[in-house]
């Protein structure tokens, strides 16, 4: 007997279909269980990875499969507990592995274990298959000096001011992607800066500390300020959604937002003391020209 996919009551009458509710991850939620194992692909080699949160650091990319702890060196072992990733073993016979240690697009470790070497070769073969199939396009090789001179001078992790609160982004501004889920259950491919809406302004502001902290000694830093844009636009940036998904609040979140509350003492390494420029032009004397303000 074949059951009908349409929900019915016991008397064979049609049952009312309740509207489907999508699950959204609250950025201020204390739980970490819904934030683990975010699927993604490495931008350098194209192989699948899983994003995991850490205690007081940015998320880490782990290999999707577990490995035997006996075949992995101690300094490469990771484990996941309650949705958080820890850079150590948990005493079990299995462990997780960071993708950076086996990424075929990076330099190989000279003292890597044979198991890691075989896994690295398998990932390199998969990268070649993706390239041949047209599913992945690696970065074009070239002279590192010429790429550095032509590359835009931009912070890798910029400081963004949204609703008068400063946040540290996990990636450059032009790479911040919408976190909403599409109808095909994939992540939205639109970027935050790709919209035609109002944009923020780069400013040099004092690197002041928050309440209860020691003030930094007269430093300035570059901040992408969104205070001049409308409130709805700042909320869209805070929730990290494209204009289409910002108008659809019922769409689910497929990934976490890239914002981390900025602390000038903890994140001192990401403080940039000059405004970013569009590109770096080589100076005739061998150096780089001074930065041009936007």
N, C-alpha and C positions, 0 to 999 in steps of 0.2 A: 504494500500500500504506500502510495506516494503522498507525502504530506504537502499541503499547500503552503507556499512561503508567506501568504497573506495572513496576518493574525486574525483569528476568529474566536468567538465565544463558544461555549459548550453547545449552544443551540444553532451553531453554524452561521450566526450573524457576524458581520464584520465588526471587529473591535476598533475603537478609535486609535489612531496612531499619534503618539505623543511627539511633540517637536524634539528634534535631536539637539542636545546641548554639548558644546565643545569644551574641552578642558584647557584652561589657560594657566600658565605658571605665574604666580605672583612673585615679582622680584624681591619683595620683602618677606617671603615665606621662609620660616626656619627649617622646613623639611628639605632634605636633599635627595630623597628616594625618587622623586619624579624628575630629577635633573641629571641622572646618570645615564651613561651609554648613549649619548647623542651621536647618531651615525653621521659620518662625513667622509670625504675623500681628501687625501693629502694633496696639497696644491703643487708639491714638488715632484711626486712620482705617480700620483693618481690612484694609489692603493687605498682600500677602505680603512678607516680608523674609527675609534670611539673616543668621544670627549668625556672626561671625568673631572669633577671639581676637586680641588684640594682645600686644605684648612685655611691657610692665609696666603695663597698664591693664585696665580692665574690657572685656568684649566689646563690639563695635560692630555696629550693624545696617546692612547694605548692601542696595542695590537688587539684586534677583535678576539683572538683565540688565546686560550691558556697554554702554557708550556710547563714541562716538568722542571721543578725547581732545581733538581740535581744537574741539569744541563745548562743552567743559566748562571752566570757569575753573580755573586752576592750584590754587587753595586748596580746590577741591572734589574733586580727583582722589585716588582711592585705588587701590591695587593689592594683590593677594594673592600671596604667595610662600611656598611650603612650608606652607600652611595658616594663615599669619598675615597679618593685614591691616595695611597701612602707609598713613599719611595723606600720600601723595605719589605722583607718577607714576613708572612704571618705564621710561620712554623709549619705550614701544610706542605704537601708534596707537589702542589701546583702554584704557579705565580703568573702575574701579568708582565708584559714587556712594553716599555715605551717605544713608540714608533720611530723616534729620532735615532735610536741605536741601531735600527735595521733598515732605515730608509735608503734605498739604492741611489737616490740623488745626492746623498751626502758622502763625505769621506768615510771609508771603512775603518773600524777600530782595529789596530794592529794586534791587539791581544784578545780579539773576540773569540768566543767559544765556537767549536765546529757546528753546533746546533744553530747558533746565530748566523754563521756564515752560509749555511744551507738555506735558511729562511730568507736571508738577504738576496741570495741568488734567485730564489723562487719569486720574490717580489719584483726583481729586475726583469725576469721573463714576463711576468704579468704586465709590467709597465710597457714593455715592447709590444705586447699584444694589444694593449689599449691604444698605443700610438698608431699601430698598423691599421686598426679598425676605425681610426678617426675619433675615438671617444675621449682622447686626452691629448693635449698639445703641450709639450714641455717648453720651458723657457729657451729662447734662442741663444746658443752659445756665442761668445764673442769676447773681445778684449775687455777685461774687468775695468781697466782705466777709462775706456771709452764709454762703457755702460754707466759708470759712476758719474762721468761728466754730463751725460745726457739725461740721467735719471732726475726726476724732480726732487728737490730738497724738501722732504716732508717727514714729520715725526712718525715713527713706526707705531707708537702708542700715544696719540694726541690727548690733550686735556680739553674736554668740552664742558662748557657751562650751560646747563639746562635748568630753567626755572630757578635761577640764582643759586644753583648747587653745581659744584664742579665734579666731573666724573672722569675717570681714566678709561679710555677705550682700549679694546684688545687688539685692534688692527687699525691701519690708516683709514682716514675718513672716506676715501673713495672706494674702500673695500667693505664698509659696513653694510651688511645685507639684511633684508627684511626677515624676521623670524617667524612669520605666519606660515600656515600650511595651506597649500593650494587644494583644489578639488581632486587632483590626481594623487594626493597624499605626499607630495614632494614639497620641499622648502621653496618659498618664493625667491625668484632670482633677481628681483629688483633691488637696486642700491638706494641708500638714503639720499645720496647726492645726485641721483639720476633724475629726480623729479623736477618739474618746472616751478615748484613753489619757492617761497623766499628762502634765502640762504643766510647763514651766519657770517660773521666777520672775524678775522684773525686780529687779536689785540695783544699787546704787551701789558701785562698786569702784574702787580706785586705778588710774589709767592708767599702769601701770608699763611700762617698756621691756623688750625681750628682752635676752638676754645679748650683750655686746659693743656695746651702744648707750648713748647718754646718757639718763639718766632725765629724765622730764618734771617740771616744777616743781609738785609737790603738786596734781595734778589728779585729779578723779574723773570717772567716766563710767558711763553706764547700760549694763548688760550683761544679756542674756537668758540666765540661768544654767540649764543642764540637768543640773548635777552631782547633783542630788537625785533624778533619775529613774533607773530601772533601766538597767543596762548595755546590754541589748538595745534599749531605747528610744533611747539615745544613738547607738548604731550605726545605727539606722533614720534618725535625723536626719542623721548624717554621710553616709550613702549617699543621702539625700534620696528616700526611698521611703515610700509609704503602707503601712499595716499589711498590706494584701492582697499587695502586691508585695514587701514585706519578707519575707514567708513563702514567696515564690517566687523564690529566687536565680537561677533559670535565665532569668528574663525579661530581655530586652535593655534596655539604656539607650538612650533616644532623644534625650536632651539631656544637657548637662553640669550638674554640681551648681553651685549658686550660691555655694559657699564659697570665700573667698579668705583665706589666712593674714593675720591682723590684725597690722599694724605701727603702733604709736601715733605714730611719727614720719612715716611715709609717708601714713597714713590719718588725719592729725590733723583734717582737715576734717569727718570723720564721727563725731567724739567728741561725745556729748551729755552735758551735765552735770546733767541732771535726768531723773527717771523719766517715762516716757510716761503720759498720761492717756487716759481713754476719750473725752473730747470737750473742746472749748474753748468755754466759755460767755462771752459778752460781759459785761464789767464795766459797771455803771451809769455809771462815770466815763469809759468809752470804751476802757479797757484790757482785758486778759485776766486772769482770776483765776489764782492760783498753781496749779501742778500738784499734783494729788492722787495720792498714791502708790497703786499697786495692791497 
